[in-house]
């Protein structure tokens, strides 16, 4: 008589994706990557970019912020664990006891100043009214003056690491934001024991251990070849900044897919998950998406397209790509060089146009067709011939991340007439973002990093017109991820590796990730016509953006400075990001 084997229950992992406005948790089956259920939590405090909002302490609400600021409240991140994870478990209908690991990803560079035990300074009453005590979101661009000084000094001293970032450090990154903190609120800076990426802070809350992830350390923290910028370099920036790395930044580095800790009793109570399961090392939302899209081999560029776009890809060799956001050994998967570039505004630009420049008659027409305004404008734009609108735009409404790395640049639209319609402008903006991606691709190609496939993830892949435009403009086959939760699925893949279900991320991606290969192919007739428009885009790009070249026009920089000064006068605060040493806010030293 045969003895029946006991059937082992399936195992699951949780991936949690922290975006700009919300966090999403997804329950994923380890054996095949099937997404069983999800939950979402929108941040109560959203993004604070004009004033502080009401918090746990009186007297903080309404405090004005200077231009180019973007802050968040860290308790919103914990609330995602309290609400989205249990909701995902409920939707999935799985037994929490069958969950073997959890992993998270985050927007970057998003920085949290904390005490030694990880308490955010904004949660201390004495700092509740101090803007610098809050989380600086990735799109906090008020440290541009500090970034400019870092770049100038790095080139003056011949620092080798600057070439790993395309020759320029962004105002969004750890060192620029840290230097701004020192120079605008030295008391908060002095109280900061750890200058922590949010990606690592949330893992700290889950696993009880502070581990810096290799991804953000390399791409946003100038950590190359096992070291940070020298004490001598930091001292030359500002004598008080000399100890920044040793005192506030440097910490144990965790490789991607490794275990950072195990779920604490407190975090288990928040999430409803078993205490002691694996908590993976943190990661960045863009980089973690590449495995989910099965796009981790050299030549595959993954474009995560949402409010902004991040371009990531692997290469077998180290090359210096002008204007890239960074290249890091093992920055995406072990054994390959991970490259990053990006566009600061994409979906944000389309949303801005719809919210501010489309007449009510279009909104009514869209409603009559049971469409969103975006869908309605897309349908109208799709009926046009390429170039019929007579427009070309620059996609710099949120500055330029790659290849110019200049957040003082701004948007531009050329060719408007009294006959220009909203659908004309909308299509021109769609095309401008595609031209921006082609600019990045061509820079990689010229630097010796071949791009053979564009793989798209993120919410914008739903727009079929936009996808075809990207294929035509870049002349690349365009594949699409087969998941609406790419970053969360990618995090789940890392959780499975951390829990020991797969030997490494590449192996897990082959089983748990998925994509539709060549979902869109370039149409030669369209590509030829876009070549002409791209040439016009490139001329404007260099004229307004490459300020080091003869004849370039710094008008965008001048307009930003005028705007910053005027808005600061109206708000009654000192302008930040223009070399000012103080922010004239209550309780903040000027």
C-alpha positions in Angstrom: 0.0 0.0 0.0 1.5 3.3 -1.1 2.1 6.0 1.5 0.7 9.3 0.5 3.1 12.3 0.6 2.0 15.3 2.5 1.3 18.3 0.2 3.2 21.3 1.2 1.2 24.6 1.2 2.4 27.2 -1.3 4.6 30.0 0.1 4.1 33.7 -0.4 6.1 36.9 -0.1 5.0 40.6 0.3 6.3 43.4 -1.8 5.7 47.0 -0.7 6.2 49.8 -3.1 6.5 53.3 -1.6 5.6 56.0 -4.2 5.3 59.7 -4.1 1.7 59.9 -2.8 0.9 56.4 -1.6 2.2 52.9 -0.7 1.0 49.7 -2.3 1.5 46.1 -0.9 1.2 43.0 -3.1 1.0 39.4 -2.0 2.9 37.2 -4.5 3.2 33.4 -4.8 6.8 32.3 -4.7 6.5 29.4 -7.2 5.4 31.5 -10.2 5.1 35.2 -9.3 1.3 35.2 -9.4 -0.1 38.3 -7.7 -2.7 37.1 -5.3 -4.0 40.4 -3.8 -3.0 44.0 -3.1 -3.8 46.9 -0.8 -3.1 50.7 -1.1 -2.7 53.4 1.4 -2.6 57.1 0.4 -0.3 59.3 2.6 -2.4 61.4 4.9 0.1 64.3 4.6 0.8 63.8 0.9 3.6 66.1 -0.3 4.3 69.4 1.6 5.7 71.8 -1.0 4.2 75.2 0.0 3.6 74.9 3.8 3.8 72.4 6.7 0.5 70.7 7.4 -1.1 69.8 10.7 1.0 67.3 12.7 0.9 65.9 16.2 2.1 69.1 17.8 0.4 72.5 17.9 1.6 75.5 16.0 3.2 73.8 13.0 0.4 73.9 10.5 0.6 76.5 7.8 4.3 77.3 8.3 5.4 78.5 4.8 8.1 76.8 2.8 10.5 78.4 0.3 10.2 77.5 -3.4 11.5 74.1 -4.7 10.9 72.4 -1.3 9.1 69.0 -1.1 8.7 67.4 2.4 6.9 64.3 3.8 5.9 62.9 7.2 7.5 59.5 8.0 4.5 58.2 10.0 2.7 58.0 6.7 5.1 55.3 5.7 4.4 53.2 8.8 0.7 53.6 8.1 1.2 51.8 4.8 2.4 48.8 6.8 -0.6 49.1 9.2 -3.2 49.3 6.4 -2.0 48.2 3.0 -0.3 45.0 4.1 -3.3 43.6 6.0 -5.6 44.7 3.2 -3.4 42.9 0.7 -3.5 39.7 2.8 -7.3 39.9 3.1 -7.7 40.4 -0.7 -5.3 37.5 -1.4 -7.1 35.2 1.0 -3.9 33.5 2.0 -2.8 32.3 5.5 -0.3 34.8 6.9 1.6 31.8 8.2 2.5 30.9 4.7 4.3 34.2 4.1 8.1 33.7 4.2 9.4 37.2 3.5 8.8 40.9 2.9 10.7 43.5 0.9 10.2 47.2 0.2 11.2 49.8 -2.4 11.2 53.5 -2.2 11.4 56.7 -4.3 15.0 58.0 -4.2 16.7 60.1 -3.0 14.3 60.6 -0.1 16.1 61.5 3.2 15.1 61.1 6.8 17.1 62.8 9.6 16.9 60.6 12.7 18.2 60.1 16.2 20.5 57.2 17.0 17.5 54.9 17.5 15.9 55.9 14.2 13.3 58.4 15.5 12.7 61.0 12.9 13.6 64.5 14.2 10.2 65.9 13.1 8.6 63.5 15.7 10.4 65.4 18.5 8.4 68.3 19.8 11.3 70.7 19.8 11.8 70.2 16.1 8.2 69.9 14.9 8.1 73.4 13.5 11.5 73.1 11.7 11.1 72.2 8.0 14.6 70.7 7.9 13.6 68.1 10.5 11.1 66.5 8.0 11.7 64.0 5.2 13.1 65.6 2.1 11.3 63.9 -0.8 13.2 63.0 -4.0 11.8 66.0 -5.8 13.0 68.5 -3.2 15.2 70.6 -5.4 16.1 73.5 -3.0 19.6 72.2 -2.6 20.7 73.2 -6.2 23.2 75.8 -4.9 24.8 73.1 -2.8 24.9 70.7 -5.7 26.5 73.3 -7.9 29.3 73.8 -5.3 29.8 70.0 -5.0 30.1 69.7 -8.8 32.4 72.6 -9.2 34.7 71.5 -6.4 34.8 67.9 -7.7 35.9 69.0 -11.1 38.4 71.5 -9.7 40.0 68.8 -7.5 39.8 66.1 -10.2 37.7 63.8 -8.1 37.5 60.4 -9.9 34.0 59.6 -8.6 32.3 62.5 -10.4 32.6 60.6 -13.7 30.6 57.8 -12.3 27.6 60.2 -12.2 28.0 61.6 -15.7 30.0 64.5 -14.4 27.3 66.1 -12.3 25.7 65.4 -8.8 22.0 66.2 -8.5 20.3 68.5 -6.1 18.1 65.6 -5.3 20.8 63.5 -3.7 22.2 62.8 -0.2 25.2 65.1 -0.1 23.5 68.2 -1.6 20.5 67.8 0.8 22.8 67.1 3.7 24.9 70.2 3.0 21.7 72.3 2.7 20.6 71.0 6.1 24.0 72.0 7.7 24.0 75.5 6.2 20.3 76.4 6.7 19.6 74.8 10.1 22.8 73.8 11.8 20.9 72.9 15.0 18.9 70.2 13.3 22.0 69.1 11.5 23.8 68.7 14.9 20.9 66.7 16.3 20.9 64.3 13.3 22.7 61.1 14.3 21.8 59.3 11.1 21.1 60.8 7.6 19.0 57.9 6.4 17.5 57.0 3.0 13.8 56.3 3.5 14.3 53.0 1.7 16.6 52.0 4.6 14.5 53.7 7.3 11.4 51.6 6.6 13.5 48.4 6.6 14.8 49.5 10.0 11.3 49.8 11.2 10.4 46.3 9.9 13.5 44.4 10.9 14.9 46.4 13.8 18.3 46.7 12.1 19.7 49.7 10.2 21.4 48.5 7.0 22.2 50.8 4.1 21.2 49.3 0.8 23.9 49.1 -2.0 21.6 50.7 -4.5 20.9 54.1 -2.9 24.4 54.2 -1.4 25.9 53.9 -4.9 23.5 56.0 -6.9 22.5 58.7 -4.5 25.3 58.5 -1.8 28.4 58.8 -3.9 29.6 55.4 -2.6 32.0 54.0 -5.2 34.7 51.3 -5.0 34.0 50.9 -1.3 34.4 54.5 -0.2 32.6 57.9 0.0 34.1 61.3 -0.9 37.1 62.1 1.3 37.1 64.1 4.5 39.3 66.7 2.7 36.8 67.1 0.0 33.9 67.6 2.5 36.0 70.1 4.6 36.7 72.1 1.4 32.9 72.4 0.9 32.4 73.6 4.4 34.6 73.0 7.4 31.6 71.9 9.5 30.8 69.3 6.8 34.0 67.4 7.2 32.5 64.7 9.5 29.3 64.2 7.5 30.2 60.7 6.2 31.8 59.4 9.4 29.3 61.0 11.8 25.9 60.8 10.0 26.0 58.7 6.8 28.4 55.8 6.8 26.9 52.5 7.9 26.9 48.8 7.0 26.1 48.2 3.3 23.7 45.4 2.4 23.7 43.8 -1.0 20.4 43.6 -2.9 18.5 40.4 -2.2 20.2 39.8 1.1 18.5 39.6 4.5 18.6 42.9 6.5 16.9 41.5 9.5 13.8 39.6 10.6 10.3 40.9 11.3 10.1 42.4 14.8 7.2 41.8 17.1 6.1 45.4 16.7 6.1 45.2 12.9 4.4 41.8 13.0 1.6 43.5 14.9 1.4 46.3 12.4 1.2 44.0 9.4 -0.4 40.8 10.6 2.6 38.8 9.4 4.6 36.2 11.3 7.3 37.5 13.6 10.8 36.4 12.4 10.2 36.2 8.7 13.0 37.5 6.4 13.1 41.3 5.8 15.1 42.0 2.6 17.6 44.8 2.2 15.8 47.9 0.8 15.9 49.1 -2.8 14.8 51.8 -5.2 11.4 51.7 -7.0 13.0 51.9 -10.4 15.9 49.5 -10.0 13.7 46.8 -8.3 11.3 46.9 -11.3 13.9 45.6 -13.8 13.7 42.0 -12.4 9.9 42.1 -12.4 10.1 42.9 -16.1 12.6 40.2 -16.8 15.0 43.0 -18.0 18.2 42.3 -16.1 20.4 41.3 -19.1 22.9 43.7 -20.8 21.2 45.8 -23.5 17.8 45.8 -21.9 16.9 49.4 -20.8 13.9 49.5 -18.4 11.9 52.7 -18.4 9.7 53.0 -15.4 7.2 55.6 -16.6 5.0 57.5 -14.1 5.1 61.0 -12.8 8.7 60.9 -13.8 10.7 58.3 -15.7 13.7 56.4 -14.5 15.8 54.5 -17.0 17.9 51.6 -15.6 19.9 48.9 -17.4 22.8 46.5 -16.9 26.1 46.4 -18.7 29.0 44.0 -18.6 31.6 46.8 -18.7 32.1 50.1 -16.9 31.7 53.1 -19.1 31.3 56.8 -18.4 28.0 58.1 -19.8 27.7 61.9 -19.8 24.7 63.0 -17.8 23.8 59.6 -16.4 22.6 59.5 -12.8 25.1 56.9 -11.9 26.8 53.5 -12.6 27.2 51.1 -9.7 28.8 47.7 -9.5 25.9 45.4 -8.6 23.5 48.3 -8.5 20.6 46.3 -10.0 21.9 42.7 -9.9 25.2 41.2 -8.7 27.9 40.6 -11.3 26.9 43.5 -13.7 27.3 47.2 -13.8 23.9 48.9 -13.2 23.3 52.2 -15.0 20.7 54.8 -14.2 19.4 57.8 -16.0 16.0 59.6 -15.9 13.6 62.3 -16.7 12.3 64.5 -13.8 8.9 65.1 -15.3 6.8 62.9 -17.6 3.3 62.0 -16.3 3.5 65.1 -14.1 3.7 67.2 -17.3 0.7 65.6 -18.9 -1.2 66.0 -15.6 -0.2 69.6 -15.3 -1.4 70.4 -18.8 -4.8 68.7 -18.2 -5.2 70.4 -14.8 -4.3 73.9 -15.9 -4.7 74.4 -19.7 -7.7 72.3 -20.9 -11.0 74.1 -21.3 -14.2 72.9 -19.6 -15.7 72.0 -22.9 -13.1 69.2 -23.3 -13.8 67.9 -19.9 -17.5 67.8 -20.7 -16.8 66.0 -24.0 -14.7 63.5 -22.2 -17.4 62.9 -19.6 -20.0 62.4 -22.4 -17.8 59.7 -23.8 -17.2 58.2 -20.4 -13.5 58.9 -20.7 -10.9 60.8 -18.7 -9.6 64.0 -20.2 -6.3 62.2 -20.8 -8.1 59.5 -22.8 -10.1 62.0 -24.8 -7.0 64.1 -25.7 -5.1 61.0 -26.6 -7.9 59.9 -29.0 -7.9 63.3 -30.6 -4.1 63.3 -30.9 -4.0 59.8 -32.3 -6.0 61.1 -35.3 -3.2 63.5 -36.3 -0.4 63.0 -38.8 3.1 63.3 -37.3 4.0 66.9 -37.3 0.5 68.1 -38.2 0.3 70.2 -35.0 3.4 72.3 -36.0 4.9 72.2 -32.5 7.9 71.0 -30.6 8.3 71.1 -26.8 11.1 70.6 -24.3 10.1 68.3 -21.4 11.8 70.2 -18.6 8.9 71.3 -16.5 10.5 69.6 -13.5 14.0 70.4 -14.7 16.3 68.0 -16.5 17.7 64.9 -14.8 19.5 63.4 -17.8 21.5 64.2 -19.7 22.0 67.8 -18.5 21.4 67.3 -14.7 20.0 70.8 -14.3 16.9 71.4 -12.3 17.0 75.1 -13.0 15.8 74.4 -16.6 12.1 74.7 -17.4 9.6 73.7 -20.1 9.3 75.2 -23.5 6.7 75.0 -26.4 7.5 76.4 -29.8 5.2 76.8 -32.8 1.9 77.9 -31.2 -0.6 79.8 -33.4 -4.1 81.0 -32.9 -5.1 77.6 -34.5 -3.3 75.5 -31.9 -5.7 73.2 -30.0 -5.3 71.4 -26.7 -4.8 68.1 -28.4 -2.0 69.6 -30.4 -0.1 70.6 -27.3 -0.9 67.4 -25.6 0.6 65.4 -28.4 3.6 67.6 -28.5 4.2 67.0 -24.8 3.9 63.2 -25.3 6.5 63.5 -28.1 8.8 65.7 -26.1 9.1 63.0 -23.4 9.9 60.4 -26.0 12.6 62.8 -27.5 14.0 63.1 -24.0 14.3 59.3 -23.7 15.9 59.1 -27.2 18.5 61.7 -26.0 19.3 59.4 -23.1 19.5 56.3 -25.3 21.8 57.9 -27.8 24.1 59.2 -25.1 24.4 55.6 -23.8 25.1 54.3 -27.3 27.8 56.8 -27.9 29.5 55.9 -24.6 29.7 52.2 -25.6 26.7 50.9 -23.6 24.5 49.3 -26.3 20.7 49.5 -25.9 18.8 46.9 -27.9 15.4 46.8 -26.2 13.3 49.3 -24.4 11.2 47.7 -21.6 8.4 49.9 -20.2 6.8 49.6 -16.8 4.6 52.0 -14.8 1.2 53.5 -15.2 1.8 55.2 -18.5 2.2 52.0 -20.5 -1.6 52.0 -20.6 -1.4 54.8 -23.2 -1.0 52.9 -26.5 -0.4 56.0 -28.5 2.4 57.0 -26.2 4.0 53.6 -26.4 4.0 53.6 -30.2 5.5 57.1 -30.2 8.3 55.9 -28.0 9.0 52.9 -30.3 8.9 55.2 -33.4 11.1 57.9 -31.8 13.7 55.6 -30.3 13.6 53.1 -33.2 13.7 50.3 -30.6 11.4 47.3 -30.0 9.3 48.2 -27.0 8.4 45.4 -24.6 6.0 45.9 -21.7 5.9 44.5 -18.2 2.9 42.1 -17.6 2.1 43.6 -14.2 0.4 46.8 -13.0 2.5 46.6 -9.8 6.0 46.4 -11.2 8.0 47.8 -8.3 6.0 45.8 -5.7 6.4 42.6 -7.7 10.1 43.4 -8.0 10.3 43.9 -4.2 8.5 40.5 -3.8 11.2 38.9 -6.0 13.9 40.3 -3.6 11.9 39.0 -0.6 11.8 35.5 -2.2 15.6 35.6 -2.6 16.1 36.9 0.9 13.9 34.1 2.3 16.1 31.5 0.5 13.5 30.4 -2.2 15.9 31.3 -5.0 19.7 31.5 -5.2 19.8 35.0 -6.6 17.7 37.8 -8.2 18.4 36.8 -11.8 17.1 33.3 -11.1 14.0 34.5 -9.3 13.3 37.0 -12.1 13.2 34.3 -14.7 10.4 32.6 -12.8 8.5 35.3 -11.0 8.9 38.2 -13.5 7.1 38.6 -16.8 6.9 40.8 -19.9 5.4 40.9 -23.4 8.3 41.0 -25.8 8.2 43.5 -28.6 4.7 44.6 -27.8 5.3 47.7 -30.0 7.7 47.8 -33.0 8.9 51.0 -34.7 7.2 51.9 -37.9 9.8 53.1 -40.3 7.6 55.8 -42.0 6.8 57.2 -38.6 10.5 57.0 -37.4 11.7 59.0 -40.4 9.2 61.8 -39.8 10.1 61.8 -36.1 13.8 62.1 -37.0 13.1 65.6 -38.4 11.2 66.7 -35.3 13.9 65.2 -33.0 16.5 67.3 -34.8 14.5 70.4 -33.9 14.2 69.2 -30.3 17.9 68.6 -30.1 18.7 72.1 -31.4 16.5 73.6 -28.7 17.9 71.2 -26.1 21.4 72.3 -26.7 20.6 76.0 -27.1 18.8 76.3 -23.8 20.4 73.4 -21.9 24.1 73.2 -22.7 25.1 76.4 -21.2 28.8 75.8 -21.5 28.6 76.0 -25.3 29.0 79.3 -27.2 25.7 81.0 -28.0 23.7 79.0 -25.4 20.9 81.0 -23.7 20.6 80.9 -19.9 17.2 82.5 -20.0 15.6 79.6 -18.0 18.1 80.0 -15.2 17.4 83.8 -15.1 13.6 83.2 -15.0 13.9 80.7 -12.2 16.0 83.1 -10.1 13.5 85.9 -10.7 10.6 83.6 -9.8 12.3 82.3 -6.7 13.0 85.8 -5.4 9.4 87.0 -6.1 7.8 84.0 -4.5 10.1 84.3 -1.5 9.2 87.9 -1.0 5.5 87.1 -1.2 5.8 84.2 1.3 8.1 86.2 3.6 10.9 83.7 3.6 14.5 83.8 2.4 15.1 82.2 -1.0 16.6 78.7 -0.7 18.9 77.2 -3.3 20.4 80.5 -4.3 23.3 80.5 -1.9 21.3 81.9 1.0 22.6 80.7 4.3 19.4 81.0 6.2 15.7 80.2 5.9 13.7 82.9 7.7 11.1 80.6 9.4 10.1 80.6 13.0 12.5 78.6 15.1 15.0 78.3 12.2 18.3 80.2 12.5 18.8 82.7 9.6 
